[in-house]
Amino acid sequence: MRKSVTVENNDPRRAVVTLNIAGPVERFASITPPRVIFNGKANAPMRTQVFIVPEPRYPFKILSVDVRHGKHIRYRLEPANRGDRPGYRLIVENTRTAEGRYYDTITLATDHPLHAHLNIQVYGNIKE
């Protein structure tokens, strides 16, 4: 990964400084799909599965699941293998029956010190 950022400061000799940051990025877990999107008609059942599989170098367990709002979704976490790798299946259901949009965040608490939390975004666009 390589990123640049421009910083403005009050030094008259160098009022603008460009910082360059580069380095390798390692994946902590495979999350498929990376976000949940519900796009459909009101009262039509909408459900999806998200697979969370720890990378071999960073094994972890999911300790708990929390939702920021939780008003329009229902969820369930269960153990599941993907190929020969152990992981989890997060089943998410839309519960909204009225037309409208919503946004929520599901937070997975892990036992790993580098990534204590994983966030999964949920978007809903419910039509009549």
C-alpha positions in Angstrom: 0.0 0.0 0.0 1.2 3.5 -0.8 -0.5 6.7 0.4 0.3 10.4 0.3 -1.1 13.2 2.4 -0.5 17.0 2.3 -0.2 18.7 5.6 -0.4 22.5 6.0 1.2 24.0 9.1 2.4 27.4 10.4 6.1 27.0 9.6 6.9 29.9 7.2 9.8 28.0 5.6 7.7 24.9 4.8 4.0 25.8 5.0 3.0 22.7 3.1 4.6 19.3 3.6 3.8 16.1 1.7 4.0 12.9 3.7 4.4 9.5 1.9 3.5 6.3 3.7 4.2 2.9 2.2 4.2 -0.6 3.5 2.8 -4.1 3.1 -0.7 -4.8 4.2 -1.6 -8.2 5.4 -5.2 -9.5 5.5 -6.3 -10.4 9.0 -9.4 -12.3 7.9 -11.3 -13.1 4.8 -14.8 -11.6 5.0 -17.1 -12.6 2.1 -19.0 -10.5 1.1 -17.3 -7.6 2.8 -20.7 -5.8 3.4 -24.4 -6.7 3.5 -26.7 -4.9 1.1 -30.5 -5.5 1.2 -32.2 -4.0 -1.9 -35.8 -5.2 -2.4 -39.5 -4.9 -1.8 -41.1 -4.5 1.6 -42.4 -7.8 3.0 -40.2 -9.9 0.7 -37.8 -12.1 2.7 -34.2 -10.9 2.4 -31.4 -12.9 4.0 -27.7 -13.2 3.3 -24.7 -15.1 4.7 -21.3 -13.5 5.5 -18.3 -15.9 5.9 -15.6 -14.8 8.3 -12.4 -16.9 8.0 -9.3 -16.1 10.0 -6.0 -16.0 8.0 -3.7 -18.8 9.1 -1.2 -16.3 10.5 -3.8 -14.6 12.6 -6.0 -17.2 14.2 -8.8 -15.8 16.4 -12.2 -16.7 17.9 -15.3 -14.5 17.8 -16.3 -13.8 21.3 -19.5 -11.8 20.8 -21.6 -10.0 18.2 -23.1 -6.5 18.7 -25.2 -4.2 16.5 -25.1 -0.4 16.6 -28.8 0.0 16.0 -30.3 -3.4 15.5 -33.7 -2.0 14.6 -34.1 -3.5 11.1 -32.0 -6.6 11.1 -31.8 -10.0 12.8 -28.5 -12.0 12.9 -27.1 -15.3 14.0 -23.4 -16.4 14.1 -22.4 -20.1 13.8 -19.2 -22.0 13.2 -18.6 -22.9 9.5 -15.7 -24.2 7.5 -14.7 -22.7 4.2 -12.8 -25.4 2.4 -10.4 -26.8 5.0 -10.2 -23.6 7.0 -12.4 -23.1 10.2 -14.4 -19.9 10.4 -17.8 -18.5 11.0 -21.1 -17.9 9.1 -23.0 -14.7 10.0 -26.6 -15.0 8.8 -28.2 -11.6 8.5 -31.9 -11.0 7.8 -33.8 -7.8 6.9 -36.8 -7.2 9.3 -37.9 -3.8 7.9 -41.3 -4.0 6.4 -41.8 -0.3 5.5 -40.3 1.6 2.6 -37.1 3.4 3.3 -33.4 3.2 3.7 -31.3 2.2 6.7 -27.7 1.7 7.7 -26.3 -0.4 10.5 -23.0 -1.8 11.7 -22.4 -5.3 13.1 -19.3 -5.5 15.3 -17.6 -8.8 16.0 -15.5 -8.9 19.1 -12.4 -11.2 18.7 -9.9 -12.6 21.1 -6.9 -11.3 19.0 -4.9 -8.4 20.4 -4.2 -6.8 17.0 -7.8 -6.7 15.9 -10.2 -6.8 18.8 -13.1 -5.8 16.6 -14.2 -6.5 13.1 -17.0 -4.3 11.6 -19.5 -5.4 8.9 -21.6 -2.6 7.3 -25.3 -3.3 6.6 -27.2 -1.2 4.0 -30.9 -1.5 3.4 -33.0 0.0 0.6 -36.6 -1.2 1.0 -39.1 -0.3 -1.7 -42.9 -0.6 -1.8 
